[in-house]
Amino acid sequence: MIPFLDLQAINAQYRDELIAACTRVIDSGWYIAGNELTQFEQEFASYCGTQYAIGVANGLDALILTFRAWKELGKLKDGDEVIVPSNTYIASILAISANDLVPVLVEPDLATYNLCPTKTEAAITVKTRAILPVHLYGQLADMPAIMDIAKRHNLLVLEDSAQAHGASLDGKKAGNWGDASGFSFYPGKNLGALGDAGAVTTNDDELAETLRALRNYGSHEKYKNLFQGVNSRLDEIQAAMLSVKLKHLDTEITHRRKVANAYLAGIKNPKIVLPVPHDEAHVWHVFVIRCEQREALQKHLLDHGVQTLIHYPIPPHQQQAYKEWNMDSFPVSEMIHQQVMSLPIGPTITDEQVAAVVKACNSFSAET
C-alpha cells in the first residue's frame, strides 16, 4: 500500500536531531516560554520575512487570538464582517465566529480553489472590516489583488497560512502579505510538529505585544494581566523539534514539487481534473484532483494499492455547527467538496510509488 502520508518515515529522517532536541529541553529543566521558543520564533519569522512570529498552541488559536487582539486594540468590534472563502476548512470560520464577528462566505476561484478577488470585492458592505484569505492546499491566494482591495476599502487582512509554509508569490512568502498570518504546525503539515502547535506572523509591533500577552493569560508581566487572556503557549519541546524540521523544509518542498510535476505530466485521464499551479511557488501541501466519479475512483485507487484522502467532504455551510447556513447555496464550493480527492504526496514518497499512482489514475474508467 502506498500511504497517503508516512509520518513515521518523514520523522525518521531526522530522528537523531529530534531526540537531541528533546534531550536538550528535558535536561534544561525549562519547559515553557524559554530559549527554544525564542529561537524558533526568531527562525520562523526570518524564514517568512516578517519581524515577528508568536508561538501559540495550535493553528486555530493563531487565528482566534489575532482577531481577539484586534478587538482589544479597537480595530474590530462585535458584529463586524469578515470575508472568508466558502470552501475552506471549518477552522477558518470558527476563528471568526468565536470572536463574535460575522463570517461572510465567498465562493472561490475554481481554477485555484482560493478566494476570488472579484467576488471578494463584490461582497464588501459597510460592516466589512477584514478579509481572511486561505492559502488552500499550499498555493497562495491572489494576494496582490486582495491587498489592493483591502487598502482601497481600509480592511484588515489575516492570512490563513496553515497549509502554505514556504509558499510565495512575487518573491514574498506566505505570512508576510497581510497584517498578520496564522500558521498551523499540526503533524501532517509541510512543517509539522510532533503534536499540536501554531504561530502568528506579523510586522506590527503592537499586535505582536498584544498576542504575547493574550496567549499567556493576558499577562505581559508576571502576575500582571492586561487582558482576559488564555493559555495558548507553544511549549519548549515542540519549538525545539520545529527548529530541527524548519532546517529541512525547503528540501522537502523541492521533493513535493518534483512529485507534483510528475503527476501533472503523467496523469492523462480525461476524467480527472488536475490542479492549476500559479508557478513553482506552490508548496503542494496536498495534491488535489477532481473527479465526478470520486467514490469509484477512490475505490479503484485503493484496489491498486493507493491510499487517498478527501479534503474536505462537507462544505462549512452544510455543517450542523452552522445550521443557520444549511439552506444557503454555494454551488462552486458544493461541487468542489463533492469531487475533490487528494493523492499521496510528501517528502518520502519514491519515484516508483509516484509512477504507480500515475498508472493507477490513468487506468481508471467510469466502468471500473
Legacy VTK file of the C-alpha trace (Angstrom):
# vtk DataFile Version 3.0
C-alpha trace
ASCII
DATASET POLYDATA
POINTS 368 float
0.000 0.000 0.000
1.240 3.466 -0.901
0.321 5.546 2.179
-1.209 8.969 1.775
1.426 10.411 4.120
4.007 8.424 6.073
4.749 10.500 9.168
6.942 7.801 10.677
9.193 7.808 7.629
9.262 11.610 7.497
10.337 11.994 11.113
12.698 9.002 10.961
14.889 11.064 8.610
15.614 13.454 11.481
15.370 11.004 14.371
18.778 11.744 15.843
18.290 15.514 15.604
14.811 15.311 17.125
15.985 13.135 20.006
18.877 15.510 20.648
16.455 18.460 20.687
14.118 16.707 23.129
17.017 15.679 25.339
18.288 19.248 25.400
14.905 20.506 26.591
14.486 17.730 29.168
17.917 18.362 30.592
17.381 22.125 30.706
14.602 21.888 33.280
12.777 24.749 31.497
9.694 23.619 29.581
7.508 26.680 28.921
8.428 30.060 27.367
12.161 29.510 27.289
15.082 29.769 24.901
13.797 27.113 22.488
10.609 29.075 21.849
12.513 32.322 21.416
14.902 30.677 18.970
12.164 29.095 16.881
10.151 32.311 16.781
13.186 34.183 15.500
13.991 31.490 12.942
10.445 31.213 11.641
9.992 34.978 11.422
13.222 35.190 9.450
12.082 32.356 7.175
8.773 34.099 6.451
10.407 37.513 6.085
8.480 39.057 8.971
9.580 40.933 12.062
7.733 38.692 14.471
6.497 35.151 14.970
4.484 34.442 18.109
4.191 30.777 19.007
0.802 29.525 20.186
-0.770 26.165 20.998
-2.254 25.413 17.560
-3.307 26.894 14.242
-6.883 27.634 15.275
-5.660 29.621 18.265
-3.356 31.559 15.942
-6.394 32.835 14.045
-8.668 33.246 17.066
-6.098 35.213 19.074
-5.282 37.521 16.164
-8.915 38.545 15.792
-9.103 38.822 19.579
-6.036 41.064 19.644
-7.524 43.351 17.008
-10.645 43.634 19.150
-8.548 44.519 22.205
-6.744 47.135 20.126
-10.046 48.635 18.981
-9.628 47.648 15.340
-12.596 45.235 15.374
-15.813 45.013 17.369
-18.648 42.511 17.806
-20.749 42.179 14.665
-18.061 43.247 12.204
-17.978 41.204 9.000
-15.017 39.120 7.850
-14.860 37.776 4.297
-13.695 34.143 4.107
-13.739 31.515 1.331
-16.777 29.236 1.389
-14.719 26.110 0.612
-12.191 26.401 3.424
-11.719 24.025 6.333
-14.129 24.971 9.103
-11.335 26.195 11.420
-11.002 29.414 9.407
-14.664 30.187 10.037
-14.620 29.062 13.674
-11.974 31.688 14.382
-14.315 34.400 13.140
-17.466 33.323 14.963
-15.502 32.596 18.167
-14.818 36.326 18.348
-18.466 37.352 17.826
-17.592 38.508 14.326
-19.718 37.642 11.288
-18.302 35.280 8.625
-19.250 36.273 5.085
-18.727 33.286 2.803
-17.414 33.981 -0.696
-17.037 31.447 -3.483
-13.503 30.560 -4.621
-11.796 30.675 -7.986
-12.426 27.176 -9.360
-9.007 27.023 -11.032
-7.027 27.608 -7.835
-9.608 26.839 -5.097
-8.563 30.104 -3.437
-10.537 33.252 -2.639
-11.716 35.083 -5.774
-10.756 38.791 -5.638
-13.676 39.895 -7.844
-16.232 38.100 -5.678
-14.450 39.349 -2.567
-14.835 42.978 -3.547
-18.464 42.406 -4.509
-19.153 41.036 -1.003
-17.880 44.126 0.839
-20.513 46.030 2.826
-20.450 48.910 5.279
-19.898 46.307 8.025
-16.888 44.612 6.416
-13.718 45.095 8.431
-11.414 42.223 7.448
-10.558 39.599 4.835
-9.352 36.096 5.726
-7.762 34.619 2.581
-6.892 30.933 2.969
-3.874 29.627 1.053
-5.576 26.333 0.407
-3.607 23.176 -0.462
-0.244 25.036 -0.493
-0.805 27.797 -3.031
-1.126 31.462 -2.169
-4.347 33.262 -2.879
-4.104 36.230 -5.259
-2.571 38.400 -2.561
-1.581 41.387 -4.736
-5.230 41.788 -5.762
-6.557 41.087 -2.268
-4.171 43.552 -0.638
-5.148 46.173 -3.197
-8.822 45.641 -2.321
-8.024 45.812 1.398
-6.071 49.036 1.007
-8.813 50.723 -1.009
-11.506 49.711 1.486
-9.391 50.104 4.654
-9.714 46.440 5.651
-7.513 44.231 7.812
-6.078 41.090 6.202
-5.370 37.929 8.166
-3.792 35.199 6.059
-4.658 31.613 6.920
-1.313 30.032 6.050
-1.930 26.695 7.764
-1.221 24.809 4.526
1.311 27.136 2.936
4.586 27.152 4.876
7.221 28.358 2.420
4.822 29.224 -0.408
5.447 32.544 -2.099
4.158 34.907 -4.741
6.170 37.685 -6.379
9.057 36.767 -4.081
7.067 37.316 -0.882
6.243 34.343 1.334
3.020 33.295 2.983
2.757 35.070 6.307
4.272 38.310 5.038
1.448 39.656 2.866
-1.334 40.576 5.262
-1.438 42.468 8.526
-0.914 39.100 10.200
-0.984 35.398 9.387
-1.917 32.257 11.271
0.103 29.056 10.860
-0.597 25.513 11.999
2.196 23.044 12.731
-0.121 20.048 13.012
1.964 16.890 12.376
0.675 16.427 8.816
1.579 19.954 7.671
4.618 20.657 5.495
6.258 21.977 8.661
4.779 19.676 11.258
5.448 19.319 14.964
5.033 16.055 16.853
1.813 17.327 18.362
-0.293 20.465 18.135
1.456 23.796 17.611
0.890 27.087 15.828
2.178 30.620 15.317
1.192 34.097 14.201
3.496 36.148 11.993
3.250 39.923 11.703
5.219 43.121 11.199
3.022 45.044 13.649
4.796 45.803 16.956
1.588 46.498 18.882
-0.162 43.389 17.600
2.825 41.186 18.470
2.960 42.575 22.010
-0.777 42.055 22.478
-0.617 38.481 21.184
2.227 37.592 23.543
0.080 38.724 26.445
-3.147 37.087 25.238
-1.501 33.677 24.799
-0.240 33.855 28.397
-3.380 34.558 30.458
-3.401 38.148 29.221
-0.166 38.787 31.097
2.644 40.933 29.731
4.483 40.760 33.056
4.253 38.020 35.679
1.185 38.409 37.899
0.074 41.490 35.963
-2.767 40.966 33.496
-3.645 43.466 30.802
-6.348 41.308 29.223
-8.647 38.386 29.976
-6.329 36.066 28.093
-5.971 32.333 27.596
-3.332 29.646 27.982
-2.142 29.019 24.424
1.611 28.634 24.516
3.896 26.774 22.132
5.909 24.587 24.503
9.673 24.179 24.520
9.828 20.608 23.179
7.600 21.353 20.186
9.529 24.555 19.499
12.827 22.657 19.602
11.561 19.988 17.202
10.151 22.615 14.848
13.570 24.289 14.741
15.024 20.956 13.627
12.424 20.431 10.928
12.495 24.035 9.689
16.088 23.472 8.537
14.848 20.751 6.170
11.621 22.392 4.990
12.894 23.772 1.690
14.427 20.408 0.760
11.112 18.705 1.468
9.249 21.309 -0.592
11.593 20.648 -3.507
10.683 16.959 -3.356
6.967 17.747 -3.171
7.298 19.894 -6.291
9.074 17.078 -8.099
6.240 14.691 -7.241
3.594 17.242 -8.243
5.283 17.848 -11.583
5.370 14.105 -12.223
1.638 13.882 -11.527
0.879 16.915 -13.703
2.917 15.498 -16.593
1.904 11.866 -16.219
-1.812 11.787 -15.390
-3.643 11.918 -18.711
-7.052 10.581 -17.740
-9.735 12.997 -19.060
-11.997 12.023 -16.179
-9.516 13.574 -13.712
-9.197 17.356 -13.340
-5.675 18.292 -12.272
-4.757 21.305 -10.111
-3.574 24.531 -11.745
-0.481 25.961 -10.042
0.495 29.615 -10.464
4.155 28.687 -10.723
6.868 26.950 -8.705
5.820 28.919 -5.611
3.207 26.230 -4.829
4.398 24.041 -1.934
1.901 21.185 -2.508
0.691 20.521 0.999
-1.780 18.267 -0.773
-2.185 17.353 -4.446
-5.903 17.745 -5.066
-7.652 16.364 -8.118
-11.336 16.444 -9.039
-13.454 13.655 -10.463
-17.211 13.410 -10.989
-16.993 9.701 -10.107
-14.925 10.323 -6.977
-16.096 7.316 -4.964
-15.446 4.953 -7.878
-12.014 6.481 -8.454
-11.111 6.268 -4.776
-12.099 2.586 -4.692
-10.161 1.933 -7.902
-7.026 3.537 -6.480
-7.373 1.657 -3.193
-7.747 -1.602 -5.137
-4.465 -0.704 -6.828
-2.718 -0.044 -3.515
-3.017 3.743 -3.406
-4.352 5.436 -0.276
-6.149 8.762 -0.801
-7.954 11.302 1.376
-10.734 13.811 0.757
-10.086 17.459 1.699
-12.944 18.072 2.533
-16.180 16.079 2.052
-18.640 18.576 3.587
-18.552 22.353 2.980
-18.793 24.603 6.046
-22.253 25.928 5.170
-23.655 22.382 5.238
-22.215 21.529 8.661
-24.516 21.152 11.649
-22.271 23.584 13.521
-23.568 26.332 11.207
-27.092 25.050 10.685
-28.314 28.588 10.016
-26.499 28.339 6.661
-27.697 24.849 5.713
-30.216 26.152 3.185
-27.765 28.579 1.578
-26.375 27.830 -1.863
-22.697 27.948 -2.783
-22.644 25.858 -5.973
-18.924 26.155 -6.745
-17.962 25.091 -3.236
-20.531 22.313 -3.224
-19.131 20.924 -6.470
-15.583 21.137 -5.131
-16.461 19.292 -1.934
-18.314 16.613 -3.909
-15.466 15.982 -6.355
-12.071 16.635 -4.743
-9.637 13.945 -3.685
-6.002 14.155 -2.600
-3.301 11.866 -3.971
-0.266 10.764 -1.940
2.442 13.418 -1.852
5.174 14.007 0.665
8.912 14.200 1.224
9.432 10.433 1.391
7.316 9.127 -1.495
9.538 7.351 -4.031
9.709 7.633 -7.818
8.377 4.080 -8.084
5.403 4.929 -5.891
4.677 8.066 -7.905
4.760 6.040 -11.119
2.340 3.535 -9.592
-0.068 6.320 -8.620
0.062 7.752 -12.141
-0.563 4.330 -13.675
-3.498 3.673 -11.372
-5.063 7.046 -12.183
-4.687 6.533 -15.911
-6.237 3.047 -15.767
-9.452 4.345 -14.201
-12.651 4.431 -16.215
-16.238 5.146 -15.158
-16.980 1.468 -15.662
-14.172 0.345 -13.343
LINES 1 369
368 0 1 2 3 4 5 6 7 8 9 10 11 12 13 14 15 16 17 18 19 20 21 22 23 24 25 26 27 28 29 30 31 32 33 34 35 36 37 38 39 40 41 42 43 44 45 46 47 48 49 50 51 52 53 54 55 56 57 58 59 60 61 62 63 64 65 66 67 68 69 70 71 72 73 74 75 76 77 78 79 80 81 82 83 84 85 86 87 88 89 90 91 92 93 94 95 96 97 98 99 100 101 102 103 104 105 106 107 108 109 110 111 112 113 114 115 116 117 118 119 120 121 122 123 124 125 126 127 128 129 130 131 132 133 134 135 136 137 138 139 140 141 142 143 144 145 146 147 148 149 150 151 152 153 154 155 156 157 158 159 160 161 162 163 164 165 166 167 168 169 170 171 172 173 174 175 176 177 178 179 180 181 182 183 184 185 186 187 188 189 190 191 192 193 194 195 196 197 198 199 200 201 202 203 204 205 206 207 208 209 210 211 212 213 214 215 216 217 218 219 220 221 222 223 224 225 226 227 228 229 230 231 232 233 234 235 236 237 238 239 240 241 242 243 244 245 246 247 248 249 250 251 252 253 254 255 256 257 258 259 260 261 262 263 264 265 266 267 268 269 270 271 272 273 274 275 276 277 278 279 280 281 282 283 284 285 286 287 288 289 290 291 292 293 294 295 296 297 298 299 300 301 302 303 304 305 306 307 308 309 310 311 312 313 314 315 316 317 318 319 320 321 322 323 324 325 326 327 328 329 330 331 332 333 334 335 336 337 338 339 340 341 342 343 344 345 346 347 348 349 350 351 352 353 354 355 356 357 358 359 360 361 362 363 364 365 366 367
